[in-house]
Amino acid sequence: MKRVVKLPAWVRGDNGERRGMSNAKTDKRKLPLWDRVLGLLEEDLAERRERKVVVEVPGESDSSYRKEIGQLSVPELRSLDPVLREYIGERLLDRYLAEQGYVDLIKRGRAYTKKIQELAPVDLPALIEAEWYTAEEVRKKREQE
């Protein structure tokens, strides 16, 4: 049985739409810890939805042009380096999952996603593990550069 967590009013907004903590009128420090965690997750989802990635696409006769990855056609995608195509696929999947309201979790080494509305305080360790893993991946990439 799924446990559905109703988002607090400061996350939903006055007319029911979701909004981040940065728009909240309530003092964030007075909110319960779980509400603050949900607010931070909402902000992260908004950032992932809005993140734009632009790539250089090879054109005709040694020319190239820049295009946002969400606007690439199939032939343009095929013209890109395979490693870049894989990266673009990962970014597009991440954007889609954020648009659908999914957050990343890791439990006992198994990665999975869950809708933010279905999260419960018991999911906090899995959220922390996923954040730790992401931070480690970013650190490793920076060291390789």
N, C-alpha and C positions, 0 to 999 in steps of 0.2 A: 504494500500500500504506500503510495507516494504521499509525502508530507509537503503540502504547499505552504510556503511562507508568504504572507501578504506583506508587500513592501510598505514601509511607513509613509505617512503623508508627505514628509519632506522629500522623499525619493519620487513619489508619484506626481506631485504637483497638485495645484488646486483643482484642475479639471481632469485628473486621472492620468495624464501623460507622465512618463518617467523623466526624472531629471536628476542631476548629480548633486553631491553635497555642496559644491561651490555655489549653487543657486539657493541653498537653504537659508531661510530666515532665522532658524534656530541656531543657537550657539552649539557648535559641533562638540565641544568638550562636555556638554551636559547630556549628550545622547548616550544610550547604552553602547557598549563595545560592539555588539553584533550589528547594530544599526550603522555604526561608523564603518565597519568592514564592508557592509553592503554598499554604502555610499562610495567607498574607494573602488569597489568592483564596478559600480556603475560608471564612474569616471574613466576607468581603464577600458571598459567596453566602448564608451563614446570615443576615446582616443583611437582605439583599434578600428572602429567604423570609419572614422574620418581621415585616417592616415593615407596619404597619397604617395605612391611610388612611381617614379618616372624612369623609363629606360630609353636607351638609344637604340633605334631600330635601323638596320641597314637598308638603304634605299637603292635606287638604280644608279648605275655609273659612279661608284665610289662615294655617293652622298649618303647621309644619314639624317634622321630626325628623331626628336624626343616625343614620347607618348606615355600617358598614364597607363598602368598595367590593366586597369579595368576596361580600357578602350581598345585594347589590342585585338586585331582580327586573328583568325586561325592561321592564315598565311604569314602574318607578321610574327606570331608566336613560333612558328616552324623555322623562321629565318634566324632565330636567336640561338645562342650557344646552349647546349643541353643543360649545363649547370645553372645558367641564368633562367632557363625555362622551369627547372625544378624549384628554384627560389621563388619565381613568380607564382607558381602553383601553390606553394606554401602560403605566400602572402594573401592570395585571393581566397584560399580556404579560411585563413585566420579572419579576414574581413567578413566573409559570409557568416561564420560562426558568431562573430561579434554582433552582426546585424540581427541574428536570430536570438541573441541574448545568452549565448553559451559561454561559460567560463571553464578554464582548464583546472583539472585536479589530478593528483597523483597519489595513489594509495598502494603501499607495499610494492612499489616499482611499476605499477600498472597505471598508464595515463588514460584519462577519460574526460569527457566533458559533461556538464550539467547545466540546465537552465538556471539563471540567477534566481528566478521565483521559486525554484524547488530546493534551494540551498537551506541548510539548517546549521545551527552552531556545531553540530557533530562533524560537519564537513571542514571545519577550520584547519585541522592538521593536514588534510589533503590539499587545501588551498595553499598553505604555507609551503608544503613540499613542492608543489608545482611552481610557486614563485621562486623558491630556492634553486630549482633545476633551471629555470629560465635565466636567472641571474648568473649561474655558473656557465651556461652556454654563451651568454654575452661576454663574460670575462674571458673565456677561452678564445672566442673570435678576436677579441681585442689583442690578446697576447700573440696571436698568429700574424697580425698585421704589422 
